[in-house]
Amino acid sequence: MTRVIIAEDQKLLRESFKNIIENNSDIKVVACATNGNEAYNLCKEYMPDVVLMDLSMPICNGTEATKLIKAELPSVKVLVLTASNDKSDVTDAISNGADGYILKDISTEELILSIKSTSLGLGIITKDILSPMILNLRKENKKAKKKIIDINGINISLTERELKIVSMIVDGKDNKEIASSLFIAEGTVKNIITEIISKLSLRDRTQLAVYAVKNGLV
């Protein structure tokens, strides 16, 4: 039996989702929340398998609630169910630990399948969001130009994405802003920056920004 908590501030939607889910004998709704704080507290009380999480809620939104839940209860899966297909919302949710992201216009069968798949540890992203992401990655791979830099007689190559991140650092953007712009996780941005700094034998991002300007990387 998959145990679910529904976090949705609109009563009509909350009750509709509950009725749809409980028509499936393999899933039980153990509690419902009207905001992120309630969802977090109910998770500590019930330890569900999956939280069906709306993003736009009062007091504490779905992204903030996801971060709280995953920080303290990492085994609880969070499946975002929202009307928003905005790129920054997707990035923020996934960066803060969401295990899946689906839109409210999916069918009943897709909703049930998404809940069951998420409970099994499969990352679920609705096709309307995933397809543009894949297209983006393919375009990036096709345009994967590299710049060769000579560091003390050693040739160091930086990819187009690495150069783009360097340019954003020079512009003063933080990791979250870079992640949102490139449609990747904030942790991925941090790892890439660390790798660039290591490649160029620098100490930190400030030194990287200065180096980039002095050596014409941007």
C-alpha positions as CSV (number, residue, x, y, z in Angstrom):
1,M,0.0,0.0,0.0
2,T,1.5,3.4,-1.1
3,R,0.7,6.0,1.5
4,V,0.2,9.6,0.2
5,I,-0.1,13.1,1.6
6,I,-1.8,15.7,-0.6
7,A,-0.6,19.3,-0.2
8,E,-3.0,21.5,-2.1
9,D,-4.6,24.8,-0.9
10,Q,-7.7,24.6,-3.1
11,K,-10.3,22.5,-1.4
12,L,-12.1,21.4,-4.6
13,L,-8.8,20.2,-6.2
14,R,-7.7,18.6,-2.9
15,E,-10.9,16.6,-2.6
16,S,-10.9,15.7,-6.3
17,F,-7.3,14.3,-6.1
18,K,-8.2,12.4,-2.9
19,N,-11.2,10.7,-4.6
20,I,-9.2,9.9,-7.7
21,I,-6.3,8.4,-5.8
22,E,-8.4,6.4,-3.3
23,N,-10.3,4.7,-6.2
24,N,-7.1,2.8,-6.6
25,S,-6.9,0.0,-4.0
26,D,-3.0,0.2,-3.9
27,I,-2.9,3.8,-2.7
28,K,-4.1,5.4,0.5
29,V,-4.3,9.1,1.3
30,V,-3.3,9.4,4.9
31,A,-3.6,13.2,5.3
32,C,-4.2,16.4,3.4
33,A,-2.4,19.8,3.8
34,T,-3.4,23.3,2.8
35,N,0.1,24.8,2.8
36,G,3.8,23.8,2.9
37,N,4.1,24.0,6.7
38,E,1.2,21.6,7.2
39,A,2.7,19.2,4.7
40,Y,6.0,19.2,6.5
41,N,4.4,18.6,9.9
42,L,2.1,15.9,8.5
43,C,5.1,14.2,7.0
44,K,6.8,14.0,10.3
45,E,3.6,12.5,11.8
46,Y,2.7,10.0,9.1
47,M,5.9,9.3,7.2
48,P,4.2,8.8,3.9
49,D,5.7,7.2,0.8
50,V,4.8,10.2,-1.4
51,V,3.8,13.8,-1.0
52,L,1.7,15.2,-3.8
53,M,2.9,18.8,-3.7
54,D,1.3,21.9,-5.2
55,L,3.8,24.8,-5.7
56,S,1.5,27.8,-5.2
57,M,0.3,27.7,-1.6
58,P,0.0,30.3,1.2
59,I,2.3,30.6,4.2
60,C,4.9,28.2,2.9
61,N,5.0,27.3,-0.8
62,G,5.6,23.9,-2.4
63,T,9.3,24.5,-3.2
64,E,10.1,25.6,0.4
65,A,8.1,22.7,1.8
66,T,10.0,20.3,-0.5
67,K,13.3,21.6,0.8
68,L,12.2,21.2,4.5
69,I,10.9,17.7,3.9
70,K,13.9,16.4,2.0
71,A,16.3,17.9,4.5
72,E,14.8,16.1,7.5
73,L,13.0,13.1,5.8
74,P,15.0,12.2,2.7
75,S,13.2,8.9,2.3
76,V,9.8,10.7,1.7
77,K,9.3,11.2,-2.0
78,V,8.0,14.5,-3.2
79,L,6.0,14.6,-6.5
80,V,5.2,18.1,-7.6
81,L,1.7,18.5,-9.1
82,T,1.2,22.0,-10.4
83,A,-0.2,24.1,-13.2
84,S,3.1,25.8,-13.8
85,N,5.4,24.7,-16.6
86,D,7.7,27.7,-16.0
87,K,11.3,26.8,-16.4
88,S,12.4,28.5,-13.2
89,D,9.7,26.7,-11.2
90,V,10.9,23.3,-12.5
91,T,14.5,24.1,-11.8
92,D,13.8,25.4,-8.3
93,A,11.6,22.4,-7.4
94,I,14.2,19.8,-8.6
95,S,17.1,21.8,-7.1
96,N,15.3,21.6,-3.7
97,G,14.9,17.9,-3.9
98,A,11.6,17.1,-5.8
99,D,11.6,13.6,-7.0
100,G,9.1,14.3,-9.8
101,Y,7.3,17.1,-11.6
102,I,3.9,16.7,-13.3
103,L,1.2,19.1,-14.5
104,K,-2.4,19.2,-13.4
105,D,-3.8,18.5,-16.8
106,I,-2.6,14.9,-16.8
107,S,-5.1,12.1,-17.0
108,T,-6.3,10.0,-14.0
109,E,-4.3,7.0,-15.2
110,E,-1.1,9.1,-15.6
111,L,-1.5,10.5,-12.1
112,I,-1.8,7.1,-10.5
113,L,1.1,5.8,-12.5
114,S,3.2,8.8,-11.5
115,I,2.5,8.3,-7.8
116,K,3.4,4.6,-8.0
117,S,6.5,5.2,-10.0
118,T,7.7,8.0,-7.7
119,S,7.2,5.7,-4.7
120,L,9.5,3.2,-6.3
121,G,12.2,5.8,-6.7
122,L,11.7,6.6,-10.4
123,G,12.2,10.3,-11.4
124,I,9.0,11.4,-13.1
125,I,8.9,14.6,-15.3
126,T,5.9,15.3,-17.5
127,K,6.6,15.0,-21.2
128,D,5.6,18.7,-21.9
129,I,8.5,19.7,-19.7
130,L,11.0,16.9,-20.4
131,S,10.8,17.2,-24.2
132,P,12.1,20.9,-24.3
133,M,14.8,19.9,-21.8
134,I,16.0,17.1,-24.0
135,L,15.9,19.3,-27.1
136,N,18.0,21.9,-25.2
137,L,20.6,19.3,-24.2
138,R,20.8,18.0,-27.8
139,K,21.3,21.5,-29.1
140,E,24.0,22.1,-26.5
141,N,25.8,18.9,-27.5
142,K,25.7,19.9,-31.2
143,K,27.2,23.2,-30.3
144,A,29.8,21.9,-27.9
145,K,32.6,24.1,-29.1
146,K,35.7,24.3,-26.9
147,K,38.2,27.1,-26.2
148,I,41.8,26.0,-25.7
149,I,43.8,28.0,-23.2
150,D,47.5,27.7,-22.6
151,I,48.3,27.4,-18.8
152,N,52.1,27.3,-18.2
153,G,52.6,25.4,-21.5
154,I,49.7,23.0,-20.9
155,N,46.6,23.2,-23.2
156,I,43.4,23.4,-21.1
157,S,40.0,23.2,-22.9
158,L,36.8,24.8,-21.7
159,T,33.4,23.8,-23.2
160,E,30.8,26.3,-24.5
161,R,28.7,25.7,-21.4
162,E,31.7,26.2,-19.1
163,L,32.5,29.5,-20.9
164,K,28.8,30.5,-20.6
165,I,29.0,29.9,-16.8
166,V,32.2,31.9,-16.6
167,S,30.5,34.8,-18.4
168,M,27.6,34.7,-15.9
169,I,30.0,34.7,-13.0
170,V,31.7,37.8,-14.5
171,D,28.2,39.3,-14.7
172,G,27.7,38.8,-11.0
173,K,25.1,36.0,-11.1
174,D,25.0,33.5,-8.3
175,N,24.6,29.7,-8.6
176,K,20.8,29.8,-8.4
177,E,20.5,32.3,-11.2
178,I,23.0,30.4,-13.4
179,A,21.1,27.1,-12.8
180,S,17.8,28.7,-13.7
181,S,19.2,30.2,-16.8
182,L,20.8,27.0,-18.0
183,F,17.9,24.7,-16.8
184,I,20.2,22.6,-14.6
185,A,20.4,21.9,-10.9
186,E,22.2,24.3,-8.6
187,G,24.4,21.5,-7.4
188,T,25.5,20.8,-11.0
189,V,26.5,24.5,-11.4
190,K,28.6,24.3,-8.3
191,N,30.4,21.2,-9.5
192,I,31.1,22.7,-12.9
193,I,32.5,25.9,-11.3
194,T,34.7,23.8,-9.0
195,E,36.0,21.9,-12.1
196,I,36.7,25.1,-14.0
197,I,38.6,26.6,-11.1
198,S,40.6,23.4,-10.8
199,K,41.4,23.3,-14.5
200,L,42.7,26.8,-14.5
201,S,44.6,26.4,-11.2
202,L,42.7,29.2,-9.5
203,R,41.5,29.6,-5.9
204,D,37.9,30.8,-6.1
205,R,35.2,32.3,-8.3
206,T,36.4,35.9,-7.7
207,Q,39.8,35.0,-9.0
208,L,38.1,33.2,-11.9
209,A,36.1,36.3,-12.8
210,V,39.3,38.4,-12.8
211,Y,41.2,35.8,-14.8
212,A,38.4,35.6,-17.4
213,V,38.4,39.3,-18.0
214,K,42.2,39.6,-18.2
215,N,42.5,36.7,-20.6
216,G,39.6,37.4,-22.9
217,L,37.4,34.4,-21.9
218,V,34.3,36.6,-22.0
